[in-house]
Amino acid sequence: MTTHTRIPVSLPRRRFLKFGAALGGVAATSSFITVEAVAAGRSKVNMQLGWLASNGIMGEVVAKRMGFYEEEGIELEVTPGGPGVDGVASVAAGRAQVGHLSSSPSLMLARSAGIPIKAFAAGYQKHPFTYFSLESNPIRTPQDMVGKTIATQPTAVILLRALLARNGIAEDQVEVVKMGSDMNQLMTGQAAAVTGWMTNTNALKVLGDGRVDMMLWDAGIQLYANVYYATDDMLANHADVLARFLTGSARGWGEARANPEAGVDHLVAEYRNLSRESELEAVGPVLGFSFNDVTASDGWAAMHPDNWQAQIDTYAELGQFKGKTPTVDDVMNTDILTATESARKQIG
Amino acid sequence: MTTASVDGKRTGTNTGQGGRTVQDARSDRSRARRYRHAPPIIAAAGLLLLWHLIVVGFGVPSYIAPSPVQVIRVFVEQGEILWINFWPTLFEAVAGFVLGNSVAVVLAVWFVHNRFAERAFYPIAVFINTIPIIAIAPILVLILGNGFAPKIVIAALICFFPTLVNMVRGLKAVSPQMLELMRVLSASDREILWKIRLQSSLPFLFAALKIASTTCVIGAIVGEWIGSNYGLGSLIIEATYNFRAPLLYATVILGAGLAVAFFVTTTLVERRIVKWKPEAVF
């Protein structure tokens, strides 16, 4: 944990005192969170991802490379996660100021386990998690799953259980098997459906043209994806930093939406391991999940307490909370969304 | 092998012209040397061919197993991606190798001179060795951040244990008579260490370094799985989850090549340093 703070000599006294007071306040609440001031009025934000750097942060990459964060006084650093690293610990410990989680349930479960984090924005309005089957044995509705074998990732078994419960299907009517990152079980006929993200175009190419999609969202389990979160402390004491960050991100996503191909170019220039060709195919779905009728009225990254409540209820019914069942206010906070409303609505 | 062929020649062409026999034997030997690498090359080429035939013959889709031709094409067409990911891994592996082995050697010297330290810390070293890297990796990231540091520490942790065990063993592998002689000559512990113990430990050390030379690459790659933008490990994850199988295979081959290069370098260094026991340590 760095507490390294460089204070410019020319910093006016009043500001210095304010800064000192802020530091004192942070110390008084025995906080781990530090927002490093890199220069007068500029804050360093480390954004911890829950997965590898991918098209899910295209807007952030665009904003960073086009200087939008700089204009907001934010110096952004992106730290990737990966298999086994969802980044929650990093954010909770204060190493990162902003976290980015693939799916909202992880956040609710973390909250229930006593980790003081809250969502403050939702990148994807609709979760791209999808059940893929083949035309020869299609699964178009949850009822089509009855009597079939479904392969899903170990962490997503709970989503399947939620889906079955929502649609009144007994769990013993569907055989659930675990899968890794490959889709071979579908191709070899071992399973009737496999799961994955609709935005992972490379993976979908493998399945060919005869693919049938059933989105988790459309089957009644409506989760948010690419959730932005921070600690309670960060939200309470550094809301301005988060607001400036989100404004920068909003402008980046707006730019990516206006000019998708340039957005992809920024993305692959920053992360050279990504393939430009597949990202060009993915950018359509990525923007489709980021912008819809909700963002048209409420602005980019909007999220609604009702939706969070529904998610909490689903997980509570399935007995997923080992600790206490969180309330909506425990898992989300709309202050940052409110503070950035005008910037976000411009690009909704 | 050479002796056998010399004998064969001698019985076969025993015409009394001794000069010719020697010449023949010499050319035999040089031919043997020239074809020394033939068996592994033929075996590797044969396996590659078999791999290609199976993939093509059975129509295996490339996302399950790409053909060697597709993998080679990755080296040509996406060579740049491989290179930019190669350097971070090389750096982490070398730094981890140096760090892990240095700590192990220093600890071994301490253990040999201090029985209390050995009894106190050896079990802890064993314990540390049993912790799965995947379990401590996230903690290392929390403590050390996300730069090169945690990857180097993971590579070092993997190198550390074999070297420690071998080095302790090597430093102790001194004949009692030799120690007695040094005592009679009133040599200090330091003199015994520099003149006797280190010499006797070198073959053991190099045996450990050879293990470490390949595992440090694995350590660096595993370290990169826990969150990095570049490095062979991060490319493996990227390629796996995006179904870029030819790229995955090419990355694995590059990683293996790096490990082999380290191994060969260690062996060459050993040959230069440990001259008195050239064969016994292989």
Interface residues (C-beta under 8 A of the other chain):
Chain A: L49 L52 A53 T79 P80 G81 G82 P83 G84 V85 G87 A89 S90 A93 R95 S181 D182 M183 N184 M187 N200 N202 A203 K205 V206 Y271 R272 N273 L274 S275 S278
Chain B: P61 Y63 I64 E80 I81 I84 N85 I134 A137 P138 V141 L142 G145 N146 W225 I226 G227 S228 N229 Y230 S234 L235 I237 E238 T240 Y241 N242 F243 R244
